[in-house]
Each structure stands twice: as structure tokens, then as C-alpha cells.
């Protein structure tokens, strides 16, 4: 696997700075810091995808616990999310939408 998780990021760390620190381990395909949808502020973690698994392994071994922008970061292999939702969020379940048969005859 060539995608790593970086946790414990400073609020001041941006994607460009993160790329600069990790590019010494190999070619980067993607750098993404996760942000809050409402505020746009960093949530303190991100992901980097390398083009080779060996680069990801080296980055993990050398950067896990290292200081970056005044914070000790955690670096590990990214794990696939389990139980992700697909499709739009849905509210409560059905009920009460129609008028069912009831056997009445309105004449």
C-alpha cells in the first residue's frame, strides 16, 4: 500500500508544507489535509499517496513521532474506511405517507 495517514498536524500546516516535508521520500501522487466542511479549518490529519509502496514505508519509519510545525505527528499506513455510506443521507424511515385501503366505500 502506498497511502499513509498523518495525524496530530498543527492547525498551521498546509498541503504545500506537508508535501515539502514528505517529498524527500519519493514522488507524491496526492497530498490532502482534511478540513471541516463548515469552517474550512484543518481537522488535524491528512493523507499522502506515494507512487511507490517503498516510499510510503520509509516515510512511516522516519516521520512517525517526528516534529512538524511544533507538533509530534503520527504516521501510519492509511486504512480503508469500513461501513461507508453511499448515496445521500436519509432521514427516518417511511410511514404515514399515503392513505391505505381501509375497506370504506364513500358513496
Short mmCIF file of the C-alpha atoms (twelve columns), coordinates in Angstrom:
data_MODEL
# 
_entry.id   MODEL 
# 
loop_
_atom_site.group_PDB 
_atom_site.id 
_atom_site.type_symbol 
_atom_site.label_atom_id 
_atom_site.label_alt_id 
_atom_site.label_comp_id 
_atom_site.label_asym_id 
_atom_site.label_seq_id 
_atom_site.Cartn_x 
_atom_site.Cartn_y 
_atom_site.Cartn_z 
_atom_site.pdbx_PDB_model_num 
ATOM 1   C CA . UNK A 1   0.000   0.000  0.000  1 
ATOM 2   C CA . UNK A 2   1.276   3.457  -0.798 1 
ATOM 3   C CA . UNK A 3   -1.170  5.736  1.062  1 
ATOM 4   C CA . UNK A 4   -0.254  6.987  4.520  1 
ATOM 5   C CA . UNK A 5   -2.174  8.707  7.315  1 
ATOM 6   C CA . UNK A 6   -0.665  11.693 9.125  1 
ATOM 7   C CA . UNK A 7   -2.272  12.676 12.429 1 
ATOM 8   C CA . UNK A 8   -1.559  15.339 15.033 1 
ATOM 9   C CA . UNK A 9   -0.998  18.084 12.464 1 
ATOM 10  C CA . UNK A 10  -0.718  21.684 13.563 1 
ATOM 11  C CA . UNK A 11  -3.580  23.973 12.515 1 
ATOM 12  C CA . UNK A 12  -0.887  25.950 10.655 1 
ATOM 13  C CA . UNK A 13  0.287   23.036 8.482  1 
ATOM 14  C CA . UNK A 14  -0.913  23.316 4.885  1 
ATOM 15  C CA . UNK A 15  -0.766  20.867 1.986  1 
ATOM 16  C CA . UNK A 16  2.211   22.590 0.384  1 
ATOM 17  C CA . UNK A 17  4.257   22.406 3.596  1 
ATOM 18  C CA . UNK A 18  3.272   18.781 4.127  1 
ATOM 19  C CA . UNK A 19  4.331   17.952 0.564  1 
ATOM 20  C CA . UNK A 20  7.684   19.666 1.110  1 
ATOM 21  C CA . UNK A 21  8.401   17.572 4.216  1 
ATOM 22  C CA . UNK A 22  7.417   14.253 2.652  1 
ATOM 23  C CA . UNK A 23  8.687   14.647 -0.930 1 
ATOM 24  C CA . UNK A 24  12.190  13.597 0.168  1 
ATOM 25  C CA . UNK A 25  10.877  10.025 0.476  1 
ATOM 26  C CA . UNK A 26  9.664   9.757  -3.127 1 
ATOM 27  C CA . UNK A 27  7.234   11.048 -5.721 1 
ATOM 28  C CA . UNK A 28  3.900   12.173 -4.310 1 
ATOM 29  C CA . UNK A 29  0.687   11.437 -6.180 1 
ATOM 30  C CA . UNK A 30  -1.637  13.276 -3.783 1 
ATOM 31  C CA . UNK A 31  -1.450  15.324 -0.580 1 
ATOM 32  C CA . UNK A 32  -4.699  16.041 1.240  1 
ATOM 33  C CA . UNK A 33  -5.311  17.707 4.609  1 
ATOM 34  C CA . UNK A 34  -8.843  17.044 5.800  1 
ATOM 35  C CA . UNK A 35  -10.796 20.185 6.649  1 
ATOM 36  C CA . UNK A 36  -14.035 20.934 8.454  1 
ATOM 37  C CA . UNK A 37  -16.870 21.428 5.969  1 
ATOM 38  C CA . UNK A 38  -18.335 24.412 7.770  1 
ATOM 39  C CA . UNK A 39  -15.254 26.335 8.887  1 
ATOM 40  C CA . UNK A 40  -12.659 25.206 6.328  1 
ATOM 41  C CA . UNK A 41  -10.191 24.742 9.207  1 
ATOM 42  C CA . UNK A 42  -7.874  21.740 9.312  1 
ATOM 43  C CA . UNK A 43  -9.157  18.783 11.320 1 
ATOM 44  C CA . UNK A 44  -5.558  17.954 12.270 1 
ATOM 45  C CA . UNK A 45  -4.967  14.998 9.968  1 
ATOM 46  C CA . UNK A 46  -4.351  14.200 6.348  1 
ATOM 47  C CA . UNK A 47  -3.223  11.653 3.791  1 
ATOM 48  C CA . UNK A 48  -0.363  11.341 1.346  1 
ATOM 49  C CA . UNK A 49  -0.270  8.923  -1.557 1 
ATOM 50  C CA . UNK A 50  3.159   7.981  -2.905 1 
ATOM 51  C CA . UNK A 51  3.726   6.415  -6.301 1 
ATOM 52  C CA . UNK A 52  5.649   3.530  -4.669 1 
ATOM 53  C CA . UNK A 53  4.977   1.487  -1.536 1 
ATOM 54  C CA . UNK A 54  8.660   1.583  -0.520 1 
ATOM 55  C CA . UNK A 55  8.484   5.386  -0.307 1 
ATOM 56  C CA . UNK A 56  5.458   5.159  1.977  1 
ATOM 57  C CA . UNK A 57  7.219   2.641  4.233  1 
ATOM 58  C CA . UNK A 58  10.305  4.830  4.515  1 
ATOM 59  C CA . UNK A 59  8.186   7.904  5.325  1 
ATOM 60  C CA . UNK A 60  6.394   5.992  8.091  1 
ATOM 61  C CA . UNK A 61  9.604   4.729  9.671  1 
ATOM 62  C CA . UNK A 62  11.330  8.114  9.595  1 
ATOM 63  C CA . UNK A 63  8.455   10.505 10.297 1 
ATOM 64  C CA . UNK A 64  6.282   8.710  12.881 1 
ATOM 65  C CA . UNK A 65  6.783   10.692 16.098 1 
ATOM 66  C CA . UNK A 66  8.786   13.427 14.349 1 
ATOM 67  C CA . UNK A 67  8.131   17.102 14.971 1 
ATOM 68  C CA . UNK A 68  6.397   19.073 12.252 1 
ATOM 69  C CA . UNK A 69  5.367   22.708 12.773 1 
ATOM 70  C CA . UNK A 70  5.738   22.363 16.540 1 
ATOM 71  C CA . UNK A 71  3.709   19.135 16.890 1 
ATOM 72  C CA . UNK A 72  4.754   15.497 17.131 1 
ATOM 73  C CA . UNK A 73  2.936   13.763 14.299 1 
ATOM 74  C CA . UNK A 74  1.700   10.201 13.946 1 
ATOM 75  C CA . UNK A 75  2.354   8.496  10.621 1 
ATOM 76  C CA . UNK A 76  0.977   5.093  9.639  1 
ATOM 77  C CA . UNK A 77  -0.462  3.200  6.702  1 
ATOM 78  C CA . UNK A 78  -3.896  4.509  5.787  1 
ATOM 79  C CA . UNK A 79  -6.705  2.030  6.369  1 
ATOM 80  C CA . UNK A 80  -9.696  1.632  4.116  1 
ATOM 81  C CA . UNK A 81  -12.832 3.032  5.697  1 
ATOM 82  C CA . UNK A 82  -15.292 0.393  6.819  1 
ATOM 83  C CA . UNK A 83  -19.052 0.820  6.574  1 
ATOM 84  C CA . UNK A 84  -19.055 3.968  4.487  1 
ATOM 85  C CA . UNK A 85  -22.394 5.225  3.294  1 
ATOM 86  C CA . UNK A 86  -23.210 5.526  -0.323 1 
ATOM 87  C CA . UNK A 87  -25.825 7.869  -1.636 1 
ATOM 88  C CA . UNK A 88  -27.449 10.848 0.057  1 
ATOM 89  C CA . UNK A 89  -28.129 10.949 3.743  1 
ATOM 90  C CA . UNK A 90  -31.587 9.781  4.543  1 
ATOM 91  C CA . UNK A 91  -33.804 10.735 7.410  1 
ATOM 92  C CA . UNK A 92  -36.116 8.471  9.341  1 
ATOM 93  C CA . UNK A 93  -37.877 5.595  7.699  1 
ATOM 94  C CA . UNK A 94  -41.184 5.721  5.809  1 
ATOM 95  C CA . UNK A 95  -44.631 5.570  7.300  1 
ATOM 96  C CA . UNK A 96  -47.678 7.790  7.127  1 
ATOM 97  C CA . UNK A 97  -47.306 8.944  3.558  1 
ATOM 98  C CA . UNK A 98  -50.357 7.552  1.883  1 
ATOM 99  C CA . UNK A 99  -53.877 6.585  2.702  1 
ATOM 100 C CA . UNK A 100 -54.225 2.874  2.640  1 
ATOM 101 C CA . UNK A 101 -57.296 0.891  1.701  1 
ATOM 102 C CA . UNK A 102 -59.426 0.557  4.906  1 
ATOM 103 C CA . UNK A 103 -62.393 -1.005 3.197  1 
ATOM 104 C CA . UNK A 104 -64.533 2.147  3.248  1 
ATOM 105 C CA . UNK A 105 -66.841 2.826  0.428  1 
ATOM 106 C CA . UNK A 106 -67.598 6.518  0.040  1 
ATOM 107 C CA . UNK A 107 -70.795 6.928  -1.924 1 
# 
